[in-house]
Each structure stands twice: as structure tokens, then as C-alpha cells.
Amino acid sequence: MPTYSNHHSAGITCIYEIRPKINATKEIIKYILNNQGKSGIIYCLSRKKVEEMAETLKVNGIKALPYHAGMDSATGHRIRISS
């Protein structure tokens, strides 16, 4: 069963959702498609997984950009301003 947490700051509401890891990629895609028009962040445990997840989302027709600490500053800046 998912665990939810709401955080309110400066008029912005953030909702955190923690779920069991069962078919995670399929569940992420389903969740995004059911929440079109909203933005979000997917945290991954490795840079490689960040790249793989972004590519998987793009293949499934979802706009996604990878962002992680291993990127050079110019690439990171370009991603931050384009999203």
C-alpha cells in the first residue's frame, strides 16, 4: 500500500508517494500517463539508471530529461532551463 506525505511551502504542495517496488518501470509509466499535464521527479540510485529511465520514458512517448551529478555544468544548466 502506498505511503503519502504532503508538504506545503510558499503556496506549493509537494506530494511524496512511496510504493513497493513491483514492476517499477511499468508502474511509473502508468502513473505518468494517468497524471498528464503534471510534472515530477523520479529519483534513481545510479547515474546509469537515470539515463536508462529517461530513455525508457521517451520511448513510451513521455517527455523526460536525465539529470544527475555526473553531468558537466553546461549540460546540467541546459536541462534545468529547458524543463
Backbone as CSV, one residue per row, in Angstrom:
resi,resn,N_x,N_y,N_z,CA_x,CA_y,CA_z,C_x,C_y,C_z
1,MET,0.842,-1.174,0.000,0.000,0.000,0.000,0.889,1.240,0.000
2,PRO,0.607,2.236,-0.872,1.427,3.445,-0.938,1.368,4.253,0.354
3,THR,2.456,4.935,0.642,2.524,5.864,1.760,2.595,7.267,1.175
4,TYR,1.766,8.170,1.666,1.712,9.520,1.141,2.149,10.521,2.195
5,SER,2.754,11.605,1.736,3.145,12.687,2.623,2.963,13.995,1.871
6,ASN,2.294,14.943,2.477,2.101,16.259,1.863,3.014,17.268,2.522
7,HIS,3.564,18.169,1.722,4.409,19.237,2.231,3.955,20.528,1.566
8,HIS,3.667,21.525,2.365,3.210,22.816,1.847,4.257,23.869,2.154
9,SER,4.657,24.629,1.133,5.642,25.688,1.314,5.438,26.738,0.236
10,ALA,5.314,27.978,0.637,5.172,29.107,-0.296,4.074,28.871,-1.331
11,GLY,2.969,28.310,-0.894,1.845,28.080,-1.791,1.997,26.887,-2.715
12,ILE,3.063,26.118,-2.549,3.315,24.954,-3.396,3.089,23.691,-2.568
13,THR,2.370,22.753,-3.130,2.140,21.483,-2.447,2.955,20.397,-3.118
14,CYS,3.757,19.701,-2.343,4.517,18.553,-2.832,3.920,17.301,-2.212
15,ILE,3.701,16.305,-3.028,3.177,15.044,-2.532,4.212,13.964,-2.796
16,TYR,4.636,13.294,-1.745,5.586,12.203,-1.852,4.812,10.896,-1.789
17,GLU,5.158,9.967,-2.638,4.482,8.679,-2.657,5.536,7.580,-2.658
18,ILE,5.451,6.705,-1.695,6.381,5.580,-1.587,5.586,4.303,-1.814
19,ARG,6.042,3.507,-2.768,5.340,2.272,-3.126,6.294,1.093,-3.087
20,PRO,5.753,-0.097,-2.908,6.609,-1.293,-3.032,7.149,-1.387,-4.458
21,LYS,8.359,-1.903,-4.616,8.980,-1.989,-5.935,8.573,-3.291,-6.622
22,ILE,7.443,-3.235,-7.309,6.941,-4.359,-8.088,6.643,-3.819,-9.485
23,ASN,7.350,-4.325,-10.503,7.193,-3.810,-11.868,7.327,-2.292,-11.885
24,ALA,8.388,-1.784,-11.284,8.555,-0.345,-11.058,8.438,0.484,-12.340
25,THR,9.130,0.095,-13.388,9.101,0.896,-14.617,7.701,0.948,-15.204
26,LYS,7.026,-0.168,-15.233,5.651,-0.220,-15.744,4.727,0.661,-14.899
27,GLU,4.877,0.612,-13.593,4.059,1.422,-12.694,4.343,2.914,-12.863
28,ILE,5.612,3.270,-13.071,5.977,4.675,-13.271,5.327,5.201,-14.549
29,ILE,5.426,4.443,-15.627,4.822,4.856,-16.899,3.313,5.003,-16.753
30,LYS,2.683,4.047,-16.128,1.233,4.102,-15.908,0.855,5.331,-15.083
31,TYR,1.608,5.593,-14.024,1.332,6.740,-13.161,1.445,8.050,-13.938
32,ILE,2.504,8.177,-14.728,2.707,9.406,-15.504,1.575,9.598,-16.513
33,LEU,1.213,8.550,-17.217,0.146,8.656,-18.212,-1.201,8.991,-17.573
34,ASN,-1.402,8.573,-16.333,-2.635,8.896,-15.611,-2.598,10.284,-14.984
35,ASN,-1.461,10.952,-15.034,-1.312,12.286,-14.447,-0.728,13.263,-15.461
36,GLN,-1.214,13.181,-16.696,-0.703,14.043,-17.760,-0.912,15.513,-17.414
37,GLY,0.043,16.335,-17.833,-0.028,17.768,-17.575,0.629,18.170,-16.268
38,LYS,1.050,17.204,-15.489,1.730,17.480,-14.222,3.215,17.182,-14.391
39,SER,4.018,17.761,-13.540,5.451,17.494,-13.596,5.876,16.687,-12.377
40,GLY,7.034,16.089,-12.460,7.505,15.296,-11.333,8.974,14.948,-11.463
41,ILE,9.493,14.380,-10.397,10.883,13.953,-10.350,10.915,12.483,-9.975
42,ILE,11.708,11.718,-10.701,11.919,10.304,-10.383,13.358,10.187,-9.903
43,TYR,13.535,9.715,-8.687,14.880,9.529,-8.147,15.356,8.113,-8.431
44,CYS,16.599,7.982,-8.875,17.214,6.690,-9.148,18.500,6.576,-8.329
45,LEU,18.941,5.356,-8.111,20.102,5.132,-7.256,21.450,5.230,-7.976
46,SER,21.434,5.320,-9.305,22.701,5.431,-10.027,22.527,6.332,-11.243
47,ARG,23.650,6.869,-11.714,23.621,7.699,-12.919,23.158,6.887,-14.117
48,LYS,23.613,5.645,-14.188,23.218,4.763,-15.292,21.708,4.565,-15.307
49,LYS,21.119,4.348,-14.138,19.676,4.133,-14.051,18.911,5.401,-14.429
50,VAL,19.458,6.575,-14.109,18.842,7.843,-14.506,18.756,7.915,-16.032
51,GLU,19.871,7.615,-16.700,19.906,7.643,-18.163,18.930,6.623,-18.755
52,GLU,18.928,5.409,-18.207,18.038,4.347,-18.705,16.570,4.713,-18.512
53,MET,16.229,5.275,-17.352,14.831,5.637,-17.077,14.374,6.739,-18.017
54,ALA,15.199,7.749,-18.237,14.828,8.835,-19.149,14.588,8.287,-20.555
55,GLU,15.454,7.401,-21.003,15.294,6.812,-22.340,14.028,5.964,-22.420
56,THR,13.751,5.179,-21.404,12.538,4.346,-21.366,11.288,5.213,-21.420
57,LEU,11.286,6.305,-20.682,10.133,7.202,-20.708,9.950,7.811,-22.095
58,LYS,11.050,8.254,-22.704,10.967,8.843,-24.045,10.432,7.845,-25.066
59,VAL,10.891,6.596,-25.002,10.420,5.544,-25.916,8.913,5.329,-25.758
60,ASN,8.408,5.586,-24.561,6.976,5.426,-24.282,6.198,6.721,-24.480
61,GLY,6.786,7.684,-25.185,6.079,8.916,-25.534,5.972,9.935,-24.410
62,ILE,6.833,9.824,-23.406,6.795,10.731,-22.264,8.013,11.644,-22.336
63,LYS,7.785,12.948,-22.240,8.879,13.916,-22.259,9.706,13.735,-20.985
64,ALA,10.983,13.451,-21.142,11.850,13.219,-19.984,13.279,13.637,-20.298
65,LEU,13.936,14.189,-19.319,15.339,14.561,-19.433,16.100,13.985,-18.251
66,PRO,17.250,13.366,-18.502,18.053,12.861,-17.387,18.813,14.009,-16.731
67,TYR,18.979,13.941,-15.430,19.757,14.948,-14.705,20.435,14.269,-13.523
68,HIS,21.762,14.368,-13.469,22.497,13.779,-12.351,23.813,14.518,-12.149
69,ALA,24.467,14.241,-11.039,25.675,14.966,-10.632,26.859,14.762,-11.571
70,GLY,26.849,13.729,-12.386,27.971,13.458,-13.274,27.981,14.283,-14.545
71,MET,26.991,15.119,-14.739,26.915,15.924,-15.958,27.799,17.152,-15.837
72,ASP,28.359,17.586,-16.983,29.121,18.823,-16.949,28.158,19.986,-16.710
73,SER,28.671,21.099,-16.261,27.808,22.212,-15.851,26.972,22.769,-17.002
74,ALA,27.507,22.796,-18.210,26.743,23.319,-19.356,25.537,22.439,-19.660
75,THR,25.726,21.135,-19.638,24.608,20.211,-19.895,23.576,20.312,-18.787
76,GLY,24.025,20.329,-17.547,23.102,20.460,-16.423,22.293,21.746,-16.502
77,HIS,22.946,22.843,-16.847,22.248,24.130,-16.974,21.208,24.068,-18.091
78,ARG,21.590,23.494,-19.227,20.654,23.390,-20.370,19.420,22.587,-19.980
79,ILE,19.601,21.519,-19.246,18.465,20.684,-18.819,17.593,21.440,-17.825
80,ARG,18.203,22.129,-16.875,17.434,22.855,-15.862,16.563,23.946,-16.496
81,ILE,17.082,24.662,-17.483,16.301,25.753,-18.067,15.284,25.270,-19.102
82,SER,15.449,24.051,-19.599,14.513,23.550,-20.624,13.308,22.852,-20.021
83,SER,13.331,22.541,-18.746,12.205,21.797,-18.161,11.195,22.676,-17.506
